[in-house]
Amino acid sequence: MYRIISGKWKAKKIAAPKNFDVRPTTDFAKEALFSILENTYDMQSISVLDLFAGIGSITFEFGSRGCQDITSVELNPKHTSFINSVASELDMSLQVSTQRGDVFDWLKKFRNNKSYEIVFADAPFETEEKKYHDLLSLVLNNKYLKPNGILIVEHQSKLTLDHPNYKYTRKYGNVSFSFYGPNEETEVEPEINDTTE
């Protein structure tokens, strides 16, 4: 069970079947996260990529706040069908595109295909540190972020994920969000033809 914090469906409770093995982001952490994001972005004009979408806790938070372009990637078929059914119930079917697949394979397959203002990744808490670094590389090196974009990785607070694009971390108990900016575009120096003799 989780609830939508704000927006059109504020206080709406979403109940997943009891046999689902999920760990939705806590209300406290989610509220703090979206407070940061709403100070930076106009929710109605951005595109969002939700990786390891689970049962849609983050997806529907964006949708409730008016985001019209949300791609949710999740491996578990029960979870993806749950996201689709809730999206239909909440009138968000046109806002949410659910993609079933392994996140790492999906990122490799669709590299350089589309860029987003926000990429959110909530990998399983037992994920090895090396896999987090693989995730950072796949997102940041394949133009998944727009120039004004941000990658947010949710992870255990005891973990430190260093990267050249690292900006800051916000800690909420044993859950932390680490923020990463896009790779800077390297400008190509124009060639100068020296025709003087």
Secondary structure as GFF3:
##gff-version 3
##sequence-region A 1 197
A	DSSP	beta_strand	2	3	.	.	.	ID=ss1
A	DSSP	beta_strand	13	14	.	.	.	ID=ss2
A	DSSP	alpha_helix	27	38	.	.	.	ID=ss3
A	DSSP	three_ten_helix	43	45	.	.	.	ID=ss4
A	DSSP	beta_strand	47	51	.	.	.	ID=ss5
A	DSSP	alpha_helix	57	64	.	.	.	ID=ss6
A	DSSP	beta_strand	69	74	.	.	.	ID=ss7
A	DSSP	alpha_helix	77	89	.	.	.	ID=ss8
A	DSSP	beta_strand	96	100	.	.	.	ID=ss9
A	DSSP	alpha_helix	103	109	.	.	.	ID=ss10
A	DSSP	beta_strand	116	121	.	.	.	ID=ss11
A	DSSP	alpha_helix	129	140	.	.	.	ID=ss12
A	DSSP	beta_strand	145	156	.	.	.	ID=ss13
A	DSSP	beta_strand	166	172	.	.	.	ID=ss14
A	DSSP	beta_strand	175	180	.	.	.	ID=ss15
###
